[in-house]
């Protein structure tokens, strides 16, 4: 088997599973992009095997610490292990993420379930070469009647892969209705945002809705209205949902009608809306923006954005209000996010208590030593009156 020899300070020697181009001392055996390669240190000790792509900044991603073939048996075992873990963790069997890339030992593979339909992404070259096999094995393991390919994620460009969507297994499905936190959503697996819904927030909808009875709610960056609709269903006195994307606004309005709730949908940039809100204060404000940065070099700009956002929101929070806030920016560490919030609260002259931290649900597991598997950070903050 062809392979690579890593430099003495490569992160894979300290538990990580990625090897960047700058960490390779030399290659041997003329590895081919998409193949499995051996990973060795300078003393010829085997560190494992990984998938190889010289066109990617991450040249090798380890799949095992032992010799392994990228065959049907391997994929069957990894799929079975992923499904068994989620069953043991109490995850829903009809809605949620069933494969989460490195967290399930399948680098670049993401699979989400919407009832009988699976949505698959293969974001690394080696996994993309096996996507038809992966789709058929997933269908067999789950009983799914259809597997959709949503390989339109821009990250594929870094792997030298084309952007494509389509049906890999079964027949093209129509819209799929799913329910969570008492809210019904219509999912378009072929054309919806990402794979259809933000499945990493499904648990949080119910958690936040439990705080909403009798209170006014402002849901910023509402997307398809998950938080807004759940709060309206839970008895909020008034709900405003702010979203700027035209497609998302249309889906949001459809979901409001579908769930027969009263939600004031505002098609607006959130920062503009916070400068000119539709009321003087809200009892609950939810901030769930898209990632503020895709690169570590832009973290400073992202933190300034978070500070400004929280300052504007805090000024609109009622005396005993609750601020629910999230960051999905992987490159922004948890402590950096919290510091930016603190600075924003200082600018708004507000003090708040941290009552709960929110994170990725169990079906999006985090692997210690692989910080890239963790991205979602959330806080529930309660205002301190008289401060």
C-alpha positions, 0 to 999 in steps of 0.5 A: 500500500502506498503511503505518507510519512508525517513530520515529527510535529504533525497533529496526527501524532497527538490524536487528531485524524487529519494530515495537512499538506504541510505536515507530510515529510514525504510520500511513497508508492505513488498514491492515487487520489481517492485511494487508501494510504498508509500513515507512518511516522519517521520511525516507520511505525504505522499510525493507521490508514486514511483516504488520500487526496493531493488536491485537498489542503487536508491530504489524508484523513485517517479512517482506522488505526489498523490496516483496513480496506475501503470495501462493503464490509467496512461501510456496513460496519461503520453504518451499523455502529453509527445506528447502534450508537444513536439507538443507545443514545435515545435519538429519534429513529424517524428524524435526525442525523444518522452519519456525522462524518469523522464522528462516525468514522466516515470522513466527509459522509453526512446522512440525515433521515426524514422519515423514509427518505435519507439525504446523503452528502459525500464531501471527500473524494474517496467517499464520493467514489463510493457514494452509490454503495454507501446509499444502497447500504444505508437504505438496506440498514434503515429501510429507507425507500429513497436516498437523495444526493445533496452534494451541492455544498461549496466545500466539495470544491476544495476536494476538486469535486463537482456540485451535484444533486439527484436520486441515488436510490429509489424514486424521487420523493415529493415533499416530506412532512415531519414534526418536532416540538409540536411543529409540522414542517414540509421538507424538500429534500432535493431543494431545501436549505442544506439537507432540508432542516437544521436538524442540529436545532430540533432539540433546542426548539422544544427547550426554548418553547418551554420558556415562551408561554405568555411571553412576547418572542422575537426570533432572529435569523428565523430561517423556516421558523423553527423557534418562532413556530414552537414558541407560538405553539407553546402559548407565546403572547406574540411572536415575530420572526425575522428572516432575510432570505427570500426562499426561507421567508416563503417557506416560513410563511408556508409553515405558519399557515400549515401550523395555524399559528399567529406569527408576524413574519418580517422579511428583513435584514436582522441588523436593520430590524433591530435598529427599527423593531416593531415593538419597544421590547421583547420578553424572549429574543432568539439569535441563531445566525448563520456562520459569521466566518468560514476561515480562522483569519476572519475570526476578529470580524466575526467577534465584532459582529457578535458583539454588535448583534448582542448589544442591539438585541440586549437593548430590546430585552424586557426587564426580566427577559431571556436571551437565547443565542447561538454560534455555528461558527466552527472557528469561533471558540466557545470562550471567544463567543461568550466574551463577545456576548459579554462585551455586547451586553456591556455596550447595552448596559445590561447584566445577565445570568447564564442559566443554560448552555446548549450544544449539538444533540446526541446525533451530532456527536463530538469527538475529543481531539477532533475539534472540527466535529464541534461547531454549535454553541448556545447560551440561555441568558436571563436578564438581571433586573435593576442592574 
